[in-house]
Amino acid sequence: MPVKNRFAELLPDITEWRRDLHENPEILFETHRTSAIVADKLKEFGCDEIVTGLGRTGVVGVIKGKATGSGKVIGLRADMDALPIHEQTGLEYASKTDGAMHACGHDGHTAMLLGAAKYLSETRNFDGTVVVIFQPAEEGGGGGKEMCDDGLMDRFGIQEVYGMHNWPGKPVGSFAIRPGAFFAAADQFDIEIEGLGGHAAKPQETVDSTVVASHVVIALQTIASRNVDPVEQVVVSVTSFETSSKAHNVIPQKVHLRGTVRTLSPEVRDLAEKRLGEIAEGTARALGAEARVNYVRGYPVMINSDEQTAFAAQVAASVSGDCADAPLVMGGEDFAFMLEERPGAYILVGNGDTAMVHHPEYNFNDEAIPAGCSWWAEIVEQRMPAG
């Protein structure tokens, strides 16, 4: 059962929608134009119900099959938001908004799910109900959690939910997936280290917060190398080191460190948080300074359900001829919140030889649209077969 012919016919339209979204990126929950376009399209397609405002700017469409006697309800989710990156692609449809760019392909995800919604609204060749979910604020805002907190799953009776992300470096239209833990928990930390500032020519009269913070940065790497079982996964990255003084002849009073911790199990997450605080505070104290740690848990580990993952892989193979085993990914993904509420699966679709996501030269590959749309449609038609 290869790529559906209908999506080859719709490709020019879906590409046009995608490029319009690319040209007009919106960040986090500010997806007002995008959300309005999605809602208008769903109305044009003839969806049975359209709800806006879930998770602030999320949009949901309900499409009933020719029959609904099975009682099955499946959710399909796409993310809509862009990133605060200045685009450097030089494309004719490049971002018209300075400092905002669809650098992760959410424009493609939204367009593909719209294409699938159009097809499913036309054919309705299934027994059950499909709920198409268009989510804001995947890029750090937790829009998926906010939609769930607004009652997404219970309100629409969703029983299982599926998501998709494009993946540069994989052949266009190919698929990859894995059961269990897939994308990492993504936490953030801030550490303020306070010593005693003074003249750089008289270090003996100070407690040099820069030196203390440097020791902390190095010591934090022992979480991965000496605290966590080597067969487990953890990443501790200090990504910002900011002193309270920028002068050449001043030892600063304070240093502010920022960073992220990525883990793939609750036990390692707990350990990493505990040790990060102990190491920062203990190292600073040993050197005569004080460290104040603020650790904020972000997206949880995204865990694919075994049964739904096997089904999603089977559907992908029916579309593209094969479905590969995906690697573990240390990036975060807030579809994790939806998978905490319902069983489901998240799959990768190949974007070809393009720049990696979150890069200013990245661009979603429109050639992936037919495969992505077909996967969405087949998830519905194979999971809830008509008759």
Secondary structure by P-SEA (a helix, b strand, c coil): ccccaaaaaaaaaaaaaaaaaaacccccccaaaaaaaaaaaaaaacccccccccccbbbbbbbbcccccccbbbbbbbbbbbccccccccccccccccccccccaaaaaaaaaaaaaaaaaacccccbbbbbbbbccccccaaaaaaaaacccccccccbbbbbbbbcccccccccccccccccbbbbbbbbbbccccccccccccccaaaaaaaaaaaaaccccccccccbbbbbbbcbbbbccccccccccbbbbbbccccccaaaaaaaaaaaaaaaaaaaaaacbbbbbbbbbccccbbbbaaaaaaaaaaaaaacccccccccccccccaaaaaaacccbbbbbbbccccccccccccccccaaaaaaaaaaaaaaaacccc
